[in-house]
Amino acid sequence: MSIEQTWGHHLNTLTNIVSFLLHKKINTFIINRQIRRNLFMIYTSNYKNTKKSCFATISISGDRGKEEKFTGECYPKLAPKKDFWQIWHDNIGKISEEENMKYYIREYWIEVLSKLDPIDVYKDLDNHILVCYEKPEKFCHRQIVAAWFELFMPNVIVPEIKVIGHYMENKERPLYPKIKAYLEECIKQTINIEGYDDIKSWYWDKSKPKLKELGIIKN
């Protein structure tokens, strides 16, 4: 092989590597053109949609993904409490799905999320995929977590994704608007947002130094 052919081969290899890295970065941080103008992001998914994922994945299930033989990191602070989970589970088929979902959201807010600071949790989980069991179209506490971040933190979107090789595919969550709306209602019933129009504006003023430190806001 001549010197020219050797360098040509290396150049083609380098080009392929750079192309791969660029595509990986773009698909890691930008699911579609509507998502995020900065690189702060958390994702949600289920165990089946993140099998053999090359991205940082962390379980928020109460059993840490045991049924799916998940062996990665866990974040038990976001796991549902056994008592209210059991009541919700026992009520399946006995009361309406919407009533049961509202019960779960209310209890999850009171027993779990209200005791946490979203900034502190975000710092722990930035650029991770939060996983549990349910399909994207089913009700799941990871969607409550996504709504919690989006309601409190400026410039934050938490999409549902499926990992395909080195890329991410955006997945629809048909129940998400209802989940987010009812969580917002629960929060406003238990927190005095002091005359602000929304939770995010109240939290922005309350936590501005920490948000600046994290880089989520500039001013």
BAKE-788782 format. One line per field, with one value per residue: residue number from 1; residue in one letter; x, y, z of N, C-alpha, C in turn. Coordinates in nm, 4 decimals. Each point is the difference from the previous one (the first is absolute). Layout:
% residues N
n: c(NUM/...) $
res: c(a/...) $
n_east: c(X/...) $
n_north: c(Y/...) $
n_up: c(Z/...) $
ca_east: c(X/...) $
ca_north: c(Y/...) $
ca_up: c(Z/...) $
c_east: c(X/...) $
c_north: c(Y/...) $
c_up: c(Z/...) $
END
This chain:
% residues 219
n: c(1/2/3/4/5/6/7/8/9/10/11/12/13/14/15/16/17/18/19/20/21/22/23/24/25/26/27/28/29/30/31/32/33/34/35/36/37/38/39/40/41/42/43/44/45/46/47/48/49/50/51/52/53/54/55/56/57/58/59/60/61/62/63/64/65/66/67/68/69/70/71/72/73/74/75/76/77/78/79/80/81/82/83/84/85/86/87/88/89/90/91/92/93/94/95/96/97/98/99/100/101/102/103/104/105/106/107/108/109/110/111/112/113/114/115/116/117/118/119/120/121/122/123/124/125/126/127/128/129/130/131/132/133/134/135/136/137/138/139/140/141/142/143/144/145/146/147/148/149/150/151/152/153/154/155/156/157/158/159/160/161/162/163/164/165/166/167/168/169/170/171/172/173/174/175/176/177/178/179/180/181/182/183/184/185/186/187/188/189/190/191/192/193/194/195/196/197/198/199/200/201/202/203/204/205/206/207/208/209/210/211/212/213/214/215/216/217/218/219) $
res: c(m/s/i/e/q/t/w/g/h/h/l/n/t/l/t/n/i/v/s/f/l/l/h/k/k/i/n/t/f/i/i/n/r/q/i/r/r/n/l/f/m/i/y/t/s/n/y/k/n/t/k/k/s/c/f/a/t/i/s/i/s/g/d/r/g/k/e/e/k/f/t/g/e/c/y/p/k/l/a/p/k/k/d/f/w/q/i/w/h/d/n/i/g/k/i/s/e/e/e/n/m/k/y/y/i/r/e/y/w/i/e/v/l/s/k/l/d/p/i/d/v/y/k/d/l/d/n/h/i/l/v/c/y/e/k/p/e/k/f/c/h/r/q/i/v/a/a/w/f/e/l/f/m/p/n/v/i/v/p/e/i/k/v/i/g/h/y/m/e/n/k/e/r/p/l/y/p/k/i/k/a/y/l/e/e/c/i/k/q/t/i/n/i/e/g/y/d/d/i/k/s/w/y/w/d/k/s/k/p/k/l/k/e/l/g/i/i/k/n) $
n_east: c(0.0849/-0.0258/0.0908/-0.0313/0.0079/0.1168/0.0431/-0.0348/0.0543/0.1101/0.0013/-0.0287/0.0912/0.0855/-0.0326/0.0066/0.1138/0.0446/-0.0397/0.0505/0.1102/-0.0008/-0.0293/0.0947/0.0798/-0.0284/0.0064/0.1109/0.0247/-0.0237/-0.1166/-0.0456/-0.0399/-0.1023/0.0945/0.0004/0.0398/0.0015/0.1039/-0.0879/0.0041/-0.1230/0.0059/-0.1121/-0.0099/-0.0177/0.0039/-0.1127/-0.0318/0.0692/-0.0441/0.1105/-0.0502/0.0509/-0.1211/0.0271/-0.0296/-0.1085/-0.0138/-0.1317/0.0052/-0.1082/-0.0080/0.0343/-0.1136/-0.0290/-0.1272/0.0652/0.0437/-0.0475/0.1195/-0.0644/0.0246/-0.0231/-0.1179/0.0148/0.0573/-0.0032/0.0326/-0.1130/-0.0763/0.0373/-0.0311/0.0312/0.1167/-0.0030/-0.0387/0.0871/0.0890/-0.0410/0.0054/0.0975/-0.0911/0.0275/0.0873/-0.0426/0.0547/-0.0832/-0.0998/0.0333/0.0109/-0.1109/-0.0488/0.0513/-0.0403/-0.1162/-0.0070/0.0316/-0.0816/-0.0982/0.0083/0.0155/-0.0630/-0.1013/0.0634/-0.0007/0.1225/-0.0805/0.0590/-0.0089/-0.1238/-0.0241/0.0688/-0.0710/-0.1023/0.0595/-0.0586/-0.0927/-0.0216/-0.1153/0.0170/-0.1175/-0.1150/-0.0902/-0.0846/0.0507/-0.0879/0.0653/-0.0844/0.0898/0.0633/0.0671/-0.1270/-0.0278/0.1096/-0.0268/-0.1282/0.0463/0.0950/-0.0907/-0.0741/0.1086/0.0633/0.0512/-0.0409/-0.0894/0.0344/-0.0900/0.0583/-0.0984/0.0912/0.0408/0.0895/0.0538/0.0777/0.0609/-0.1272/-0.0743/-0.1110/-0.0605/-0.0603/-0.1198/-0.0544/-0.0990/0.0404/0.1111/-0.0765/-0.0753/0.1053/0.0491/-0.1189/-0.0170/0.1238/-0.0153/-0.1169/0.0583/0.0970/-0.0865/-0.0513/0.1288/0.0254/0.0396/-0.0446/-0.0565/-0.1106/0.0960/0.0144/0.1227/0.0122/0.0240/-0.0856/-0.0842/0.0217/-0.0127/-0.0914/-0.0634/0.0327/-0.0074/0.0582/-0.0811/-0.1015/0.0506/0.0203/-0.1184/-0.0196/-0.1114/0.0294/-0.0004/-0.1237) $
n_north: c(-0.1198/0.0937/0.1012/0.0365/-0.1305/-0.0105/0.1220/-0.0396/-0.1189/0.0577/0.0814/-0.1040/-0.0706/0.1044/0.0140/-0.1319/0.0063/0.1084/-0.0580/-0.1151/0.0647/0.0647/-0.1120/-0.0583/0.1076/0.0130/-0.1327/0.0184/0.1180/-0.0379/-0.0283/0.1237/0.0736/-0.0542/-0.0931/0.0778/0.1103/-0.0761/-0.0402/0.0689/-0.1272/-0.0406/-0.1312/-0.0494/-0.1224/-0.1164/-0.1075/-0.0387/0.1278/-0.0492/-0.1145/-0.0388/0.0898/0.0864/0.0425/0.1001/-0.1145/0.0471/-0.0997/0.0279/-0.1291/-0.0374/-0.0907/0.1222/-0.0327/-0.0589/0.0293/0.1097/-0.0454/0.1181/0.0311/0.1046/0.1303/0.0344/0.0611/-0.0613/0.1197/-0.0454/-0.1036/-0.0537/0.0506/-0.1056/0.0758/0.1197/-0.0541/-0.0655/0.1135/0.0708/-0.0919/-0.0021/0.1295/-0.0599/0.0530/0.0608/0.0918/0.1168/-0.0207/0.0971/-0.0489/-0.1203/0.0509/0.0698/-0.1123/-0.0718/0.0883/0.0090/-0.1315/-0.0164/0.1007/-0.0393/-0.1281/0.0397/0.0560/0.0184/-0.1124/0.0208/0.0465/0.0474/0.1089/-0.0403/-0.0393/0.1155/0.0576/-0.0815/0.0425/0.1162/-0.0050/-0.0356/-0.1267/0.0516/-0.1196/-0.0494/-0.0561/0.0945/-0.0371/0.0726/-0.0841/-0.0655/0.0096/0.0887/-0.0289/-0.0588/-0.0108/-0.0382/-0.0746/-0.0396/-0.0131/-0.0615/-0.0560/-0.0310/-0.0339/-0.0509/-0.0632/0.1237/0.0075/-0.0753/-0.0950/-0.0888/-0.0365/-0.0721/-0.0961/-0.0470/-0.0808/0.0474/-0.0992/0.0915/-0.0197/0.1098/-0.0669/0.1120/-0.0231/-0.0270/0.0947/-0.0744/-0.0596/0.0377/0.0577/-0.1098/-0.0778/0.0765/0.0044/-0.1282/-0.0281/0.0861/-0.0583/-0.1180/0.0430/0.0597/-0.1190/-0.0332/0.0836/0.0966/0.0230/0.0543/-0.0299/-0.0881/0.0225/-0.0486/-0.1305/-0.0049/0.1006/-0.0602/-0.1176/0.0617/0.0832/-0.1044/-0.0534/0.1286/0.0175/-0.0976/0.0626/0.1131/-0.0515/-0.0545/0.1282/-0.0263/0.1005/0.1092/0.0518) $
n_up: c(0.0000/-0.0906/0.0169/-0.1276/-0.0347/0.0672/-0.0391/-0.1214/0.0281/0.0575/-0.1061/-0.0796/0.0676/-0.0003/-0.1290/-0.0101/0.0698/-0.0626/-0.1143/0.0471/0.0431/-0.1154/-0.0673/0.0722/-0.0118/-0.1297/-0.0134/0.0706/-0.0561/-0.1251/0.0581/0.0001/-0.1014/0.0645/0.0180/0.1059/0.0556/0.1076/0.0735/0.0745/0.0305/0.0322/-0.0126/-0.0500/0.0515/-0.0621/0.0767/-0.0579/0.0104/0.1016/-0.0488/0.0589/0.0842/-0.0882/0.0376/0.0823/0.0590/0.0631/0.0846/-0.0126/-0.0285/0.0678/-0.0994/-0.0460/-0.0615/0.1144/-0.0309/-0.0371/0.1180/0.0385/-0.0470/-0.0530/-0.0063/0.1279/0.0010/0.1181/-0.0025/-0.1252/0.0730/-0.0472/0.0966/0.0685/0.1054/-0.0565/-0.0366/0.1185/0.0591/-0.0718/0.0234/0.1282/-0.0322/-0.0671/-0.0830/0.1178/-0.0380/-0.0467/-0.1204/-0.0378/0.0725/-0.0443/-0.1237/0.0230/0.0528/-0.0979/-0.0911/0.0643/0.0174/-0.1277/-0.0259/0.0807/-0.0374/-0.1251/-0.1015/0.0832/0.0235/-0.1318/-0.0238/-0.0966/0.0464/0.1275/-0.0272/-0.0600/0.0965/0.0764/-0.0759/-0.0120/-0.1212/0.0893/-0.0310/0.0469/0.0535/-0.0423/0.0378/0.0213/-0.0969/-0.1002/-0.0565/0.0951/0.1027/0.0380/0.1135/-0.0995/-0.0443/0.1231/0.0020/-0.1241/0.0369/0.1060/-0.0738/-0.0910/0.1056/0.0548/-0.0957/-0.0124/-0.1267/0.0612/-0.0850/0.0384/-0.1136/-0.0511/0.0166/-0.1163/0.0556/-0.1127/0.0363/-0.0761/-0.0289/0.0088/0.0238/-0.0344/0.1178/-0.0499/0.0809/-0.0445/0.1125/-0.0583/-0.0942/0.0156/-0.0086/-0.0947/-0.0581/0.0296/-0.0380/-0.0998/-0.0161/0.0153/-0.0793/-0.0791/0.0259/-0.0138/-0.1015/0.0797/-0.1233/0.1068/-0.0668/-0.0179/-0.1291/0.0202/0.0151/-0.1299/-0.0157/0.0853/-0.0574/-0.1165/0.0527/0.0478/-0.1169/-0.0294/0.1209/0.0413/-0.0615/0.0453/0.1196/-0.0204/-0.0320/0.0684/0.0832/-0.0745/0.0138) $
ca_east: c(-0.0849/0.0787/-0.0195/-0.1262/-0.1116/-0.0007/-0.0579/-0.1410/-0.0709/-0.0094/-0.0882/-0.1369/-0.0310/-0.0175/-0.1260/-0.1095/-0.0036/-0.0526/-0.1424/-0.0695/-0.0036/-0.0913/-0.1366/-0.0295/-0.0233/-0.1258/-0.1134/-0.0027/-0.0502/-0.1080/-0.0867/-0.0563/0.0354/-0.0721/0.0487/0.1149/0.1018/0.1255/0.0337/-0.0522/-0.1143/-0.0279/-0.0931/-0.0684/-0.0250/-0.0177/0.1144/0.0042/0.0408/0.1389/0.0856/0.1328/0.0200/0.1343/-0.0176/-0.0098/-0.1366/-0.0124/-0.1316/-0.0720/-0.1016/0.0140/0.0774/0.1267/0.0036/0.0293/-0.0746/0.0643/0.1414/0.0785/0.1179/0.0626/-0.0175/-0.1363/-0.0214/-0.1169/-0.0739/-0.1166/-0.0840/-0.1267/-0.0104/-0.0722/-0.1374/-0.0960/0.0058/-0.0834/-0.1395/-0.0248/-0.0016/-0.1199/-0.1168/-0.0110/-0.1219/-0.1044/-0.0397/0.0388/0.1441/0.0356/-0.0041/0.1139/0.1193/0.0053/0.0430/0.1445/0.0741/-0.0081/0.0825/0.1411/0.0437/0.0076/0.0917/0.1332/0.0554/-0.0045/0.1109/0.1241/0.0225/0.0247/0.1350/0.0939/-0.0228/0.0439/0.1472/0.0364/-0.0490/0.0169/0.0501/-0.0346/-0.1334/-0.0675/-0.0782/-0.0797/-0.0547/-0.1157/0.0141/-0.0212/-0.1422/-0.0618/0.0306/0.1220/0.0503/0.1073/-0.0633/-0.0210/0.1317/0.0236/-0.0856/0.0547/0.1120/-0.0451/-0.0806/0.0820/0.1287/-0.0026/0.0820/0.0211/-0.0949/0.0380/-0.0713/-0.0022/0.0783/0.0400/0.1369/0.0204/0.1447/0.0637/-0.0908/-0.1217/-0.1229/-0.1017/-0.1215/-0.1186/-0.0559/-0.1350/-0.0548/0.0876/-0.0646/-0.0852/0.0876/0.0629/-0.1029/-0.0454/0.1115/0.0022/-0.1112/0.0388/0.1065/-0.0590/-0.0827/0.0833/0.1078/-0.0381/0.0919/0.0155/-0.0538/0.0597/-0.0921/0.0241/0.0991/0.1349/0.0407/0.0238/0.1210/0.1104/0.0415/0.0391/0.1213/0.0818/0.1441/0.0303/-0.0219/0.1149/0.1161/-0.0158/0.0118/-0.1292/-0.0340/0.1190/-0.0187) $
ca_north: c(0.1198/0.1223/0.0984/0.0715/-0.0897/-0.0165/0.1208/0.0039/-0.0960/0.0577/0.1160/-0.0521/-0.0539/0.1143/0.0649/-0.0835/0.0134/0.1334/-0.0018/-0.0768/0.0773/0.1125/-0.0530/-0.0442/0.1188/0.0623/-0.0808/-0.0067/0.1215/0.0610/-0.1032/0.0610/0.1417/0.0765/-0.0294/0.0556/0.0843/-0.0218/-0.1408/-0.0578/-0.0836/-0.1315/-0.0733/-0.1118/-0.1149/-0.1221/-0.0909/-0.0663/0.0961/0.0426/-0.1190/0.0166/0.1430/0.0540/0.1239/-0.0173/-0.0388/-0.0163/-0.0505/0.0680/-0.0948/-0.0433/-0.1244/0.0262/-0.0686/-0.1417/-0.0863/0.0085/-0.0338/0.1221/-0.0041/0.1318/0.0865/0.0232/0.1258/-0.0345/0.1187/0.0200/-0.1197/0.0182/-0.0661/-0.1272/0.0062/0.0566/-0.0811/-0.1180/0.0435/0.0272/-0.1282/-0.0738/0.0709/-0.0192/-0.0722/0.0257/0.1389/0.0420/0.0181/0.1395/0.0215/-0.0715/0.0745/0.1214/-0.0425/-0.0282/0.1255/0.0775/-0.0637/0.0068/0.1367/0.0237/-0.0919/-0.0089/0.1180/0.1213/-0.0075/0.0131/0.1234/-0.0421/0.0348/-0.0992/-0.1257/0.0213/-0.0075/-0.1420/-0.0830/0.0632/-0.0856/-0.1412/-0.0480/-0.0561/-0.1132/-0.0920/-0.1125/0.0133/0.0509/0.1457/0.0360/-0.0340/0.0861/-0.0419/0.1100/0.0759/0.1140/0.0994/0.0611/0.0884/0.1171/0.0740/0.0803/0.1010/0.1001/0.0801/0.0498/0.0691/-0.0492/-0.1440/-0.0924/-0.1384/-0.0830/-0.1464/-0.0451/-0.1397/-0.0073/-0.0859/0.0067/0.1160/0.1125/0.0041/0.0294/0.0604/-0.0813/0.0725/-0.0329/0.0558/0.0401/0.0986/0.1288/-0.0154/-0.0210/0.1274/0.0933/-0.0356/0.0249/0.1442/0.0274/-0.0497/0.0866/0.1294/-0.0201/-0.0237/0.0988/0.1386/0.0572/0.1413/0.0917/-0.0174/-0.0584/-0.1435/-0.0592/0.0233/0.1381/0.0035/-0.0756/0.0740/0.1051/-0.0624/-0.0823/0.0586/-0.0282/-0.1396/-0.0189/0.0627/-0.0853/-0.1175/0.0462/-0.0109/0.1377/0.0850/0.1280) $
ca_up: c(0.0000/-0.0083/0.1080/-0.0260/0.0329/0.1467/0.0594/-0.0390/0.0855/0.1351/-0.0055/-0.0045/0.1329/0.0897/-0.0378/0.0516/0.1464/0.0305/-0.0362/0.1025/0.1241/-0.0193/0.0021/0.1365/0.0818/-0.0411/0.0406/0.1447/0.0624/-0.0762/-0.0530/-0.1194/-0.0083/0.1007/0.1343/0.0688/-0.0607/0.0723/0.0122/0.1229/-0.0369/0.0571/-0.0837/0.0648/-0.0869/0.0786/-0.0104/-0.1305/-0.1033/0.0210/0.0034/-0.0605/-0.0257/0.0195/0.0752/0.1449/0.0344/0.1452/0.0379/0.1081/0.0468/0.1380/0.0075/-0.0702/-0.1293/0.0217/-0.0927/-0.1319/0.0227/-0.0180/0.0868/0.0008/0.1163/0.0482/0.0731/0.0820/0.0464/-0.0860/-0.0011/0.0724/0.1302/-0.0124/0.0516/-0.0943/-0.1227/0.0187/-0.0074/-0.1421/-0.0713/0.0405/-0.0518/-0.1449/-0.0345/0.0992/-0.0207/-0.1348/-0.0200/0.0262/0.1452/0.0572/-0.0402/0.0814/0.1341/-0.0048/-0.0193/0.1245/0.1025/-0.0412/0.0280/0.1444/0.0694/-0.0626/-0.0666/0.0839/0.0960/-0.0765/-0.0749/-0.1391/-0.0450/0.0525/-0.0719/-0.1384/-0.0021/0.0114/-0.1104/-0.1305/-0.1085/0.0212/-0.0360/0.1172/-0.0499/0.0805/-0.0752/-0.0885/-0.1356/-0.0043/-0.0063/0.1279/0.1145/0.0700/0.0840/-0.0651/-0.0649/0.1061/0.0208/-0.1142/0.0178/0.1162/-0.0490/-0.0961/0.0693/0.0913/-0.0466/-0.1294/-0.1113/0.0131/-0.0595/0.0305/-0.0979/0.0055/-0.1146/-0.0191/-0.0513/-0.1171/-0.0264/0.0622/-0.0182/0.0800/-0.0742/0.0854/0.0113/0.0447/0.1318/-0.0097/0.1297/0.0644/0.0297/0.1188/0.1156/0.0316/0.0464/0.1334/0.0917/0.0241/0.0911/0.1332/0.0530/0.0369/0.1183/0.1186/0.0080/-0.0250/-0.0996/0.0351/-0.0999/-0.1328/-0.0976/-0.0149/0.0913/-0.0526/0.0311/0.1446/0.0317/-0.0608/0.0935/0.1263/-0.0142/-0.1059/0.0136/-0.0312/-0.1440/-0.0685/0.0244/-0.0863/-0.1378/-0.0677/-0.0336/-0.0096/0.0687) $
c_east: c(0.0883/-0.0280/-0.1338/-0.1203/-0.0129/-0.0651/-0.1480/-0.0851/-0.0203/-0.0973/-0.1466/-0.0439/-0.0289/-0.1319/-0.1193/-0.0153/-0.0610/-0.1490/-0.0816/-0.0148/-0.0956/-0.1448/-0.0380/-0.0314/-0.1338/-0.1191/-0.0067/-0.0721/-0.1158/-0.0838/-0.0684/0.0243/-0.0664/0.0611/0.1317/0.0949/0.1304/0.0168/-0.0431/-0.1226/-0.0032/-0.1019/-0.0743/-0.0226/-0.0368/0.1176/0.0119/0.0498/0.1414/0.0938/0.1300/0.0277/0.1455/-0.0060/-0.0145/-0.1465/-0.0079/-0.1430/-0.0612/-0.1151/0.0255/0.0841/0.1316/0.0134/0.0245/-0.0679/0.0601/0.1501/0.0914/0.1150/0.0707/-0.0243/-0.1473/-0.0055/-0.1253/-0.0795/-0.1274/-0.0902/-0.1298/0.0025/-0.0932/-0.1467/-0.0979/0.0034/-0.0933/-0.1486/-0.0386/-0.0151/-0.1271/-0.1269/-0.0187/-0.1221/-0.1144/-0.0513/0.0479/0.1508/0.0424/0.0022/0.1206/0.1315/0.0159/0.0438/0.1511/0.0802/0.0019/0.0920/0.1488/0.0556/0.0221/0.1110/0.1425/0.0499/0.0028/0.1149/0.1363/0.0089/0.0322/0.1394/0.1001/-0.0138/0.0490/0.1522/0.0477/-0.0247/0.0195/0.0676/-0.0151/-0.1370/-0.0599/-0.0940/-0.0809/-0.0725/-0.0976/0.0353/-0.0301/-0.1466/-0.0742/0.0388/0.1212/0.0570/0.1159/-0.0570/-0.0336/0.1311/0.0319/-0.0805/0.0499/0.1167/-0.0488/-0.0830/0.0854/0.1165/-0.0099/0.0909/0.0284/-0.1148/0.0503/-0.0762/0.0047/0.0690/0.0095/0.1395/0.0048/0.1465/0.0631/-0.0893/-0.1207/-0.1176/-0.1031/-0.1259/-0.1147/-0.0457/-0.1421/-0.0591/0.0743/-0.0680/-0.0896/0.0838/0.0601/-0.1013/-0.0442/0.1113/0.0075/-0.1100/0.0346/0.1033/-0.0592/-0.0913/0.0820/0.1132/-0.0568/0.1001/-0.0035/-0.0416/0.0620/-0.1001/0.0157/0.1111/0.1412/0.0508/0.0309/0.1323/0.1243/0.0516/0.0539/0.1379/0.0980/0.1501/0.0377/-0.0181/0.1137/0.1241/-0.0025/0.0120/-0.1294/-0.0545/0.1271/-0.0135/-0.0866) $
c_north: c(0.1247/0.0911/0.0713/-0.0870/-0.0189/0.1191/0.0131/-0.0918/0.0570/0.1169/-0.0448/-0.0547/0.1123/0.0713/-0.0773/0.0128/0.1334/0.0063/-0.0727/0.0808/0.1177/-0.0470/-0.0431/0.1200/0.0634/-0.0803/-0.0181/0.1202/0.0649/-0.1105/0.0484/0.1502/0.0846/-0.0114/0.0707/0.0817/-0.0086/-0.1491/-0.0614/-0.0832/-0.1277/-0.0651/-0.1023/-0.1107/-0.1198/-0.0942/-0.0618/0.0937/0.0529/-0.1207/0.0275/0.1464/0.0399/0.1314/-0.0301/-0.0208/-0.0273/-0.0391/0.0857/-0.0877/-0.0381/-0.1249/0.0087/-0.0795/-0.1489/-0.0904/-0.0003/-0.0307/0.1184/0.0001/0.1356/0.0759/0.0135/0.1328/-0.0166/0.1203/0.0223/-0.1230/0.0268/-0.0738/-0.1214/0.0129/0.0557/-0.0742/-0.1195/0.0360/0.0271/-0.1309/-0.0780/0.0630/-0.0165/-0.0877/0.0234/0.1440/0.0408/0.0200/0.1424/0.0298/-0.0654/0.0711/0.1265/-0.0314/-0.0192/0.1299/0.0822/-0.0590/0.0070/0.1404/0.0201/-0.0820/0.0010/0.1372/0.1248/0.0043/0.0191/0.1378/-0.0405/0.0335/-0.1050/-0.1330/0.0126/-0.0099/-0.1451/-0.0763/0.0596/-0.0946/-0.1498/-0.0290/-0.0647/-0.1106/-0.0687/-0.0926/0.0331/0.0492/0.1500/0.0415/-0.0304/0.1008/-0.0552/0.1172/0.0756/0.1209/0.1098/0.0729/0.0982/0.1288/0.0891/0.0880/0.1136/0.1101/0.0938/0.0710/0.0658/-0.0681/-0.1499/-0.0760/-0.1417/-0.0925/-0.1486/-0.0512/-0.1521/0.0010/-0.0994/0.0120/0.1149/0.1241/-0.0114/0.0375/0.0550/-0.0866/0.0852/-0.0499/0.0565/0.0479/0.1179/0.1349/-0.0058/-0.0142/0.1327/0.0992/-0.0339/0.0161/0.1484/0.0395/-0.0425/0.0909/0.1322/-0.0104/-0.0099/0.1001/0.1385/0.0612/0.1538/0.0963/-0.0099/-0.0690/-0.1511/-0.0450/0.0351/0.1404/0.0144/-0.0680/0.0694/0.1054/-0.0578/-0.0657/0.0553/-0.0273/-0.1434/-0.0294/0.0614/-0.0873/-0.1225/0.0363/-0.0039/0.1380/0.0839/0.1271/-0.0165) $
c_up: c(0.0000/0.1185/-0.0171/0.0392/0.1510/0.0680/-0.0362/0.0863/0.1400/0.0025/-0.0034/0.1356/0.0980/-0.0284/0.0536/0.1509/0.0390/-0.0299/0.1052/0.1285/-0.0099/0.0061/0.1400/0.0881/-0.0334/0.0522/0.1504/0.0577/-0.0745/-0.0630/-0.1267/0.0082/0.1081/0.1383/0.0297/-0.0830/0.0777/0.0221/0.1323/-0.0341/0.0813/-0.0915/0.0855/-0.1020/0.0876/-0.0255/-0.1395/-0.1099/0.0183/0.0138/-0.0753/-0.0348/0.0232/0.0791/0.1490/0.0388/0.1492/0.0356/0.1103/0.0500/0.1454/0.0150/-0.0770/-0.1299/0.0081/-0.1028/-0.1404/0.0074/-0.0295/0.0999/0.0100/0.1294/0.0373/0.0752/0.0856/0.0513/-0.0811/-0.0084/0.0758/0.1335/-0.0110/0.0404/-0.1024/-0.1340/0.0115/-0.0083/-0.1447/-0.0780/0.0312/-0.0570/-0.1516/-0.0309/0.0963/-0.0085/-0.1388/-0.0087/0.0342/0.1494/0.0674/-0.0324/0.0852/0.1432/0.0037/-0.0103/0.1287/0.1076/-0.0338/0.0235/0.1506/0.0655/-0.0560/-0.0465/0.0890/0.0999/-0.0676/-0.0639/-0.1444/-0.0509/0.0458/-0.0739/-0.1438/-0.0110/0.0081/-0.1293/-0.1385/-0.0988/0.0266/-0.0610/0.1245/-0.0473/0.1088/-0.0973/-0.1130/-0.1406/-0.0024/0.0017/0.1300/0.1082/0.0740/0.0786/-0.0646/-0.0750/0.1014/0.0276/-0.1127/0.0147/0.1142/-0.0432/-0.0895/0.0663/0.0849/-0.0679/-0.1377/-0.1013/0.0064/-0.0659/0.0255/-0.0947/0.0330/-0.1262/-0.0063/-0.0592/-0.1148/-0.0398/0.0772/-0.0070/0.0923/-0.0883/0.0984/0.0002/0.0548/0.1378/0.0054/0.1324/0.0627/0.0269/0.1243/0.1268/0.0448/0.0579/0.1425/0.1031/0.0343/0.0984/0.1427/0.0656/0.0490/0.1214/0.1279/0.0173/-0.0289/-0.0978/0.0015/-0.1108/-0.1383/-0.0927/-0.0125/0.0928/-0.0430/0.0341/0.1483/0.0352/-0.0553/0.0969/0.1300/-0.0081/-0.1025/0.0173/-0.0386/-0.1488/-0.0811/0.0146/-0.0911/-0.1474/-0.0783/-0.0332/0.0045/0.0836/0.1248) $
END
